[in-house]
């Protein structure tokens, strides 16, 4: 695959910001975002929105960061360091979603603004443990999505947000239209959880055109952090100046390679791994 260009030693690399929750097991959340960004030569800045208590088996609790502190982290980073793209992950509550939306608008992050925003609308862990208060779904739909350059829900999140159960190509198209109708500039319906073939197809829609991105399905139960890794790699490509379709194509290939390199960890689901890049040359 074509890698994102690395910055020569001693020169400042491009920067990206993740606004999300932590994963104490290291497989998802800010840890996964930072790991992918680093492997792609991007300096990762972070705004912690929540601290989770989790391992490979499940999430047993989380603590929300005060909304004003979440917003202050974003403001502090952008005013001094600057970022070329941003992404969100676990935001936990309506108050945090509203604070993030307001500060992103203030500092120029989001659709039709200088810095693109990838919204990964994290609602629950892969084990089904809630990571978002139920009443916050409306804030995702009507507050956060309208400032999103791209939204990247998995199929469970699509169902929660739109009420559409994606079971085939036709329902995937309806879901993409519904997500775009909530205000996002681009909507990506990920097909990773639709295990009906040997391939995984993601569907991108901008209100006019549907684009499909297909890869071989990787047969592994170690897929923790896959959604975070995809969104972080897309944000990294956007920070490098990629168009949205090219960034999504890059992210799709990146997360497929990370799935192929996933490893066992603990008693549950292991993480997808960007560490494969350490064993590959840039020309691989």
C-alpha positions in Angstrom: 0.0 0.0 0.0 1.0 3.6 -0.4 2.0 5.1 2.9 1.5 8.7 4.0 4.7 10.7 3.6 6.9 10.8 6.7 8.5 14.0 7.8 12.3 14.1 7.9 13.9 13.9 11.3 13.9 17.2 13.1 11.1 18.7 11.0 7.6 19.2 12.4 5.1 16.6 11.1 1.5 17.2 10.3 -0.8 17.2 13.4 -4.2 15.7 14.0 -6.4 15.8 17.1 -8.5 13.0 18.7 -11.3 13.9 21.0 -12.3 10.7 22.6 -12.2 8.4 25.6 -9.3 6.3 27.0 -9.1 2.5 26.9 -7.3 1.2 29.9 -6.7 -2.1 28.0 -4.9 -0.1 25.2 -6.9 -1.6 22.3 -9.3 1.2 21.3 -10.1 4.9 22.0 -7.4 7.5 22.3 -4.7 4.8 22.6 -5.7 3.3 19.2 -6.0 6.7 17.6 -2.6 7.8 18.8 -0.9 4.5 17.8 -2.3 4.7 14.3 -1.4 8.4 13.9 2.1 7.7 15.1 2.6 4.8 12.6 1.4 7.2 9.9 3.9 9.9 10.8 1.3 12.2 12.3 1.8 14.0 15.6 -1.3 13.1 17.7 -2.8 15.7 20.0 -5.6 14.5 22.4 -8.6 15.9 24.2 -9.7 13.3 26.7 -13.5 13.2 27.0 -13.9 10.2 29.3 -11.9 7.6 31.1 -13.1 4.0 30.8 -12.5 1.0 33.0 -12.1 -1.8 30.5 -10.0 -4.8 29.3 -10.4 -7.3 26.5 -13.5 -8.8 28.1 -15.6 -5.7 28.6 -16.2 -2.2 30.0 -17.1 -2.0 33.7 -17.4 1.7 34.1 -16.4 5.2 32.8 -15.9 8.6 34.2 -16.8 11.7 32.2 -14.4 14.6 32.0 -16.2 18.0 32.8 -17.3 19.5 29.5 -15.5 22.7 30.0 -12.2 20.8 30.5 -12.8 18.9 27.2 -13.4 22.1 25.4 -10.4 23.7 27.0 -8.1 20.9 25.8 -9.3 21.5 22.2 -8.9 25.2 22.4 -5.4 24.9 24.0 -4.1 22.6 21.3 -5.5 24.4 18.3 -4.4 27.8 19.5 -0.8 26.8 20.0 0.0 23.7 17.9 -2.6 23.7 15.2 -4.1 20.6 13.6 -4.8 19.6 10.0 -7.7 17.3 10.9 -9.6 16.1 13.9 -11.7 13.1 14.9 -14.1 12.3 17.7 -14.7 9.0 19.4 -16.5 8.4 22.8 -18.1 11.6 24.0 -20.3 10.0 26.6 -22.9 12.7 27.3 -25.1 15.4 25.8 -23.2 18.1 27.7 -19.8 16.9 26.3 -21.2 16.6 22.7 -22.6 20.2 23.0 -19.2 21.5 24.4 -17.2 19.7 21.6 -19.5 21.0 18.9 -19.3 24.6 20.2 -15.5 24.6 20.6 -14.9 23.0 17.2 -17.1 25.6 15.6 -15.2 28.3 17.5 -11.7 27.2 16.4 -12.5 26.3 12.8 -13.0 22.5 12.9 -15.8 20.8 11.0 -17.6 20.8 7.6 -17.1 24.0 5.5 -14.3 25.0 7.9 -10.5 24.9 7.5 -10.0 21.7 9.6 -12.0 18.6 8.6 -13.8 16.6 11.3 -14.3 12.8 11.3 -17.1 11.8 13.7 -17.0 8.2 14.9 -20.2 8.1 16.8 -19.2 5.7 19.5 -22.4 4.4 21.3 -21.3 1.1 22.8 -18.3 -1.1 23.1 -17.9 -4.2 20.8 -19.2 -6.2 23.8 -22.4 -4.2 23.9 -21.4 -2.2 27.0 -22.9 1.3 26.8 -20.4 4.2 26.2 -23.0 6.9 25.7 -25.9 8.0 27.8 -29.1 7.1 25.9 -30.5 10.6 25.8 -27.2 11.7 24.0 -28.3 10.1 20.8 -30.3 13.1 19.9 -27.3 15.3 20.5 -25.3 13.1 18.1 -28.0 13.4 15.5 -28.8 17.1 15.7 -25.8 18.8 17.2 -22.6 16.8 16.3 -23.5 15.4 12.8 -24.3 18.8 11.3 -20.7 19.9 11.8 -19.2 16.6 10.6 -17.1 16.4 7.5 -17.5 12.6 7.7 -19.4 10.2 9.9 -18.2 6.6 10.3 -20.8 4.6 12.3 -20.7 0.8 12.4 -23.9 -1.1 11.6 -25.1 -1.2 15.3 -24.6 2.6 15.5 -26.4 3.1 12.2 -29.4 1.2 13.6 -29.4 3.3 16.9 -29.0 6.6 15.1 -31.3 6.1 12.0 -33.5 3.2 12.9 -32.4 1.4 9.7 -31.2 -2.2 10.1 -28.6 -2.7 7.3 -28.9 -6.2 5.9 -28.0 -5.8 2.3 -26.9 -3.2 -0.4 -30.3 -1.6 -0.6 -30.6 -0.9 3.1 -26.9 0.3 3.2 -27.9 2.9 0.6 -30.9 4.0 2.6 -28.8 4.3 5.7 -26.2 6.4 3.9 -28.9 8.7 2.7 -30.4 9.0 6.2 -27.0 9.7 7.8 -26.2 12.4 5.2 -29.7 13.8 5.8 -28.8 14.5 9.4 -26.2 17.1 8.2 -22.9 15.3 7.7 -21.0 16.4 4.5 -20.1 12.7 3.8 -21.5 9.5 5.4 -19.7 6.2 5.5 -21.6 3.0 6.2 -19.1 0.4 7.2 -19.8 -3.2 6.2 -17.5 -4.9 8.5 -20.3 -6.3 10.7 -22.3 -7.5 7.7 -20.9 -11.0 7.4 -22.7 -12.1 4.3 -19.8 -12.6 2.0 -16.0 -13.1 1.9 -15.7 -9.4 1.2 -16.3 -6.2 3.3 -17.7 -3.2 1.5 -18.0 0.3 2.9 -20.3 2.8 1.3 -19.5 6.5 1.1 -22.1 9.1 0.1 -21.9 12.9 -0.3 -25.6 13.5 -1.1 -25.1 12.9 -4.9 -22.7 10.0 -5.5 -22.2 6.6 -3.9 -18.7 5.2 -3.8 -17.9 1.6 -2.7 -14.7 0.5 -1.0 -14.2 -3.3 -0.9 -11.6 -5.4 0.7 -11.1 -9.1 1.5 -12.7 -10.0 4.8 -10.1 -10.9 7.5 -11.2 -13.9 9.5 -10.2 -12.9 13.0 -12.0 -12.4 16.4 -9.3 -9.9 17.3 -11.0 -6.7 16.0 -11.0 -4.5 19.0 -10.4 -0.9 18.0 -11.1 -1.4 14.4 -13.5 1.5 14.1 -11.2 3.9 15.9 -8.3 2.8 13.8 -10.2 3.4 10.6 -11.4 6.9 11.6 -7.9 7.8 12.9 -6.3 6.8 9.6 -8.8 8.7 7.6 -8.2 11.8 9.7 -4.5 11.3 9.2 -4.9 11.2 5.5 -7.1 14.3 5.6 -4.4 16.1 7.6 -2.0 15.3 4.8 -4.4 17.0 2.3 -6.1 13.9 0.8 -9.5 14.3 -0.7 -12.3 12.6 1.3 -12.7 9.7 -1.2 -8.9 9.1 -1.3 -8.7 9.4 2.5 -11.4 6.8 2.9 -9.7 4.5 0.4 -6.5 4.8 2.3 -8.2 4.2 5.7 -10.0 1.1 4.3 -6.7 -0.4 3.2 -4.9 0.6 6.4 -7.5 -1.0 8.7 -7.6 -4.2 6.6 -3.8 -4.5 7.1 -4.2 -3.8 10.8 -6.9 -6.6 11.1 -4.5 -9.0 9.3 -1.9 -8.1 11.9 -4.2 -8.3 15.0 -3.1 -10.4 17.9 -4.3 -12.3 21.0 -4.5 -10.3 24.2 -6.1 -11.2 27.5 -9.1 -13.5 27.7 -11.3 -11.6 25.2 -11.0 -9.8 21.9 -7.4 -8.7 21.0 -6.8 -5.4 19.1 -6.2 -4.7 15.5 -2.6 -3.7 15.1 -0.8 -0.9 13.2 2.5 -2.3 14.5 2.9 -4.3 11.2 4.4 -1.1 9.7 7.4 -1.6 11.9 8.2 -4.7 9.9 7.6 -3.2 6.4 9.6 -0.9 4.3 8.0 2.3 2.9 8.0 0.7 -0.5 6.1 -2.5 0.7 
